Amino acid sequence: MKRTSLIILCLIAAVSAKAQNWGGGVDDDNLHFGFTFQYLSSEYKILKKANWRGQYVDEDPQIPNTPGLRSISSKPTPGFGIGFVVNKRLGENADLRFTPILVFSDRSLSYEYTNANANIDKKISTTLVDFPIGIKIKSDRRTNFRAYVIGGVKFTTDITSKKKTDNSLVTDPAEKFINNARNFMSYEAGLGFDLYFEYFKMSPELKLSYSMKNVLENEPTRYVAPLDKLMLRHVTFSLFFE
């Protein structure tokens, strides 16, 4: 899928490079708008407590939290987002970008035990609103092509219903949720290129983001007890249309 997308984009670039397109004049506007579609992959960087194999659940310190726990890992999980673009021209080779996005994203933690039948994957489903702001540094335009790098920060808020994450409503300890902070900040950095067509500009972009602080909600459950911190990482592929 990724290889096919790259081939298609290279063909578009080759075809559009025959003559310089207008691109809708967006690069000459002091302020312009657009929209975006995103595919993202999410995973955690897991920081465990020093005695993570012997942590106890706060509700009952006589019961071991995770007997036979061997490992905790996070697999990359997919998500997607849609949003819009507000672009402020700072100069010929720089823009200020604000790109609020609605994101539907799953995350997962896998717990492995000495008894393989006890292994469990805990999924954390989220609906997020991202508010990224960044500086886009662009190369000079070459016919219908520009390369660029972008960096900035992102504020994220989780709008998932609290009823879907309320552990006080769950009686079975094995069904307890792993909850994340509802608001957090992230660093972002990426690269991409602008492709100019007659009436619009399309920009494929690859970006990495990393939460500034721990996103784990410290709750007294068997799944949270061994964890010290969870740092959230995203790899995002976006298509911008402006």
C-alpha positions as CSV (number, residue, x, y, z in Angstrom):
1,M,0.0,0.0,0.0
2,K,2.7,2.5,1.0
3,R,4.8,1.5,-2.0
4,T,1.9,2.0,-4.4
5,S,1.2,5.4,-2.9
6,L,4.8,6.5,-3.4
7,I,4.7,5.3,-7.1
8,I,1.4,7.2,-7.7
9,L,2.8,10.4,-6.1
10,C,6.0,10.1,-8.2
11,L,4.0,9.8,-11.4
12,I,1.9,12.8,-10.4
13,A,5.0,14.8,-9.8
14,A,6.5,13.7,-13.2
15,V,3.4,14.5,-15.2
16,S,2.9,17.9,-13.5
17,A,6.5,18.9,-14.0
18,K,6.1,19.5,-17.7
19,A,4.8,23.0,-17.3
20,Q,4.5,25.3,-14.3
21,N,1.0,25.3,-12.9
22,W,-0.7,28.1,-11.1
23,G,-1.6,26.1,-8.0
24,G,-4.6,28.3,-7.3
25,G,-2.2,31.1,-6.3
26,V,-2.1,29.9,-2.7
27,D,1.6,30.8,-2.2
28,D,0.9,34.4,-3.0
29,D,-2.0,34.8,-0.5
30,N,-1.2,36.2,2.9
31,L,-3.7,33.8,4.5
32,H,-5.3,30.7,2.9
33,F,-7.2,27.6,3.9
34,G,-7.4,24.0,3.0
35,F,-8.2,20.5,4.4
36,T,-6.4,17.3,5.2
37,F,-6.8,13.6,5.5
38,Q,-4.5,11.6,7.8
39,Y,-3.4,8.0,8.4
40,L,-1.5,7.5,11.7
41,S,0.1,4.8,13.7
42,S,0.2,5.0,17.5
43,E,2.3,3.3,20.1
44,Y,3.6,3.8,23.6
45,K,7.1,4.0,25.0
46,I,6.7,2.1,28.2
47,L,8.6,2.9,31.4
48,K,8.0,0.3,34.0
49,K,8.5,0.5,37.8
50,A,11.7,-1.0,39.3
51,N,9.8,-3.9,40.8
52,W,7.1,-4.1,38.1
53,R,6.8,-7.9,38.4
54,G,5.8,-7.6,42.0
55,Q,3.5,-4.6,42.1
56,Y,0.3,-4.9,44.1
57,V,-3.2,-3.6,43.4
58,D,-4.0,-0.8,45.9
59,E,-7.5,-2.2,46.7
60,D,-6.1,-5.4,48.0
61,P,-2.3,-5.4,48.8
62,Q,-2.5,-9.2,49.7
63,I,-3.1,-10.2,46.1
64,P,-0.2,-10.0,43.6
65,N,-1.0,-7.7,40.8
66,T,0.4,-9.8,37.9
67,P,1.6,-13.3,38.9
68,G,4.0,-14.6,36.3
69,L,4.1,-11.4,34.3
70,R,6.9,-11.6,31.8
71,S,6.6,-8.5,29.6
72,I,4.6,-5.5,28.7
73,S,4.7,-4.2,25.2
74,S,2.9,-1.8,22.8
75,K,2.2,-2.7,19.2
76,P,1.7,0.1,16.6
77,T,-2.1,0.5,16.0
78,P,-3.7,2.4,13.1
79,G,-6.0,5.5,13.2
80,F,-7.2,8.2,10.9
81,G,-8.0,11.9,11.0
82,I,-9.7,14.7,9.1
83,G,-9.2,18.4,9.6
84,F,-8.6,21.7,8.0
85,V,-5.7,24.1,7.4
86,V,-5.1,27.7,8.2
87,N,-1.8,28.9,6.6
88,K,-0.2,32.3,7.3
89,R,2.5,33.4,4.9
90,L,5.6,34.6,6.7
91,G,7.8,35.0,3.6
92,E,8.8,33.3,0.4
93,N,10.2,30.3,2.2
94,A,8.3,30.2,5.5
95,D,4.7,29.7,6.7
96,L,2.9,29.5,10.0
97,R,0.5,26.6,10.0
98,F,-2.5,25.8,12.2
99,T,-4.1,22.5,11.4
100,P,-6.9,21.4,13.9
101,I,-7.8,17.7,13.3
102,L,-10.4,15.2,14.5
103,V,-8.6,11.9,15.2
104,F,-9.9,8.4,15.7
105,S,-7.1,6.3,17.2
106,D,-6.6,3.1,19.0
107,R,-3.7,2.2,21.2
108,S,-2.8,-1.1,22.8
109,L,-0.8,-2.7,25.6
110,S,0.1,-6.4,25.5
111,Y,0.7,-8.3,28.8
112,E,2.5,-11.6,28.6
113,Y,2.6,-14.2,31.4
114,T,4.4,-17.4,32.1
115,N,1.0,-19.1,31.5
116,A,0.3,-18.2,27.9
117,N,-3.4,-18.6,28.4
118,A,-3.4,-15.6,30.7
119,N,-2.0,-13.3,28.0
120,I,-4.1,-10.2,27.3
121,D,-4.2,-7.3,25.0
122,K,-5.7,-4.1,26.4
123,K,-7.0,-1.7,23.8
124,I,-7.4,2.0,24.5
125,S,-9.9,3.6,22.0
126,T,-9.8,7.4,21.8
127,T,-11.5,10.2,19.9
128,L,-9.1,13.2,19.9
129,V,-9.1,16.8,18.8
130,D,-5.5,17.9,17.9
131,F,-4.5,21.5,17.7
132,P,-1.0,21.6,16.0
133,I,0.8,24.8,15.3
134,G,4.1,24.7,13.4
135,I,6.6,26.6,11.3
136,K,6.9,25.3,7.7
137,I,10.3,26.0,6.1
138,K,10.1,25.6,2.3
139,S,12.7,25.3,-0.5
140,D,12.5,27.5,-3.6
141,R,9.9,26.3,-6.1
142,R,11.2,24.2,-8.9
143,T,8.5,24.1,-11.6
144,N,5.7,22.3,-9.7
145,F,7.6,21.1,-6.8
146,R,8.8,22.3,-3.4
147,A,10.3,20.3,-0.5
148,Y,9.8,21.4,3.1
149,V,10.4,20.6,6.7
150,I,8.0,21.4,9.5
151,G,8.3,21.5,13.3
152,G,6.1,22.7,16.2
153,V,3.9,21.7,19.1
154,K,0.5,20.1,19.4
155,F,-2.2,20.3,22.1
156,T,-4.5,17.3,22.3
157,T,-7.7,16.8,24.1
158,D,-9.6,13.5,24.4
159,I,-13.4,13.9,23.8
160,T,-14.2,10.2,24.5
161,S,-17.3,9.9,26.7
162,K,-16.3,9.5,30.4
163,K,-18.8,6.7,30.7
164,K,-16.6,4.6,28.4
165,T,-13.6,5.1,30.6
166,D,-15.0,5.1,34.1
167,N,-13.5,2.3,36.1
168,S,-15.9,2.9,39.1
169,L,-18.6,1.3,36.9
170,V,-16.5,-1.8,36.2
171,T,-16.8,-4.6,38.8
172,D,-14.5,-7.3,37.2
173,P,-10.8,-6.4,37.8
174,A,-9.9,-8.0,34.5
175,E,-12.1,-5.6,32.6
176,K,-10.8,-2.4,34.1
177,F,-9.8,0.3,31.6
178,I,-6.3,1.8,31.1
179,N,-7.0,5.5,30.9
180,N,-4.8,8.3,29.5
181,A,-4.7,11.9,30.4
182,R,-7.5,13.8,28.6
183,N,-5.2,16.8,27.8
184,F,-1.5,16.7,26.9
185,M,1.1,18.4,24.7
186,S,3.4,16.9,22.1
187,Y,6.5,17.8,20.1
188,E,6.2,17.4,16.3
189,A,8.6,17.3,13.4
190,G,8.2,16.2,9.8
191,L,8.9,16.7,6.1
192,G,7.0,16.7,2.9
193,F,6.7,18.3,-0.5
194,D,4.2,20.5,-2.3
195,L,2.9,19.5,-5.7
196,Y,1.3,22.2,-7.7
197,F,-1.7,21.7,-10.0
198,E,-3.7,24.2,-12.0
199,Y,-6.2,25.2,-9.3
200,F,-4.8,23.7,-6.1
201,K,-1.8,22.4,-4.3
202,M,-1.4,18.9,-2.8
203,S,1.2,18.2,-0.1
204,P,2.1,14.7,1.1
205,E,3.7,14.9,4.5
206,L,5.3,12.5,7.0
207,K,5.4,13.6,10.6
208,L,6.5,12.3,14.0
209,S,5.1,13.4,17.3
210,Y,6.1,12.6,20.9
211,S,4.2,13.5,24.1
212,M,6.1,15.9,26.3
213,K,4.9,14.2,29.6
214,N,3.5,11.0,30.9
215,V,0.0,10.3,29.5
216,L,-0.9,7.5,31.9
217,E,-3.7,8.0,34.5
218,N,-2.5,6.4,37.7
219,E,-5.4,4.3,38.8
220,P,-5.4,1.3,41.2
221,T,-5.8,-1.6,38.6
222,R,-3.7,-4.6,37.9
223,Y,-2.7,-3.3,34.5
224,V,-1.6,0.1,35.7
225,A,0.2,-1.0,38.8
226,P,3.5,-2.2,37.0
227,L,3.7,1.0,34.9
228,D,5.6,4.1,35.8
229,K,5.0,6.2,32.7
230,L,3.5,5.9,29.2
231,M,4.9,8.3,26.6
232,L,2.8,8.4,23.4
233,R,4.3,8.3,19.9
234,H,2.6,9.0,16.6
235,V,3.8,8.5,13.0
236,T,1.4,10.4,10.7
237,F,1.1,10.4,6.9
238,S,-1.1,13.3,5.7
239,L,-2.4,14.6,2.4
240,F,-3.0,18.4,2.5
241,F,-5.2,20.1,-0.2
242,E,-4.9,23.9,-0.4
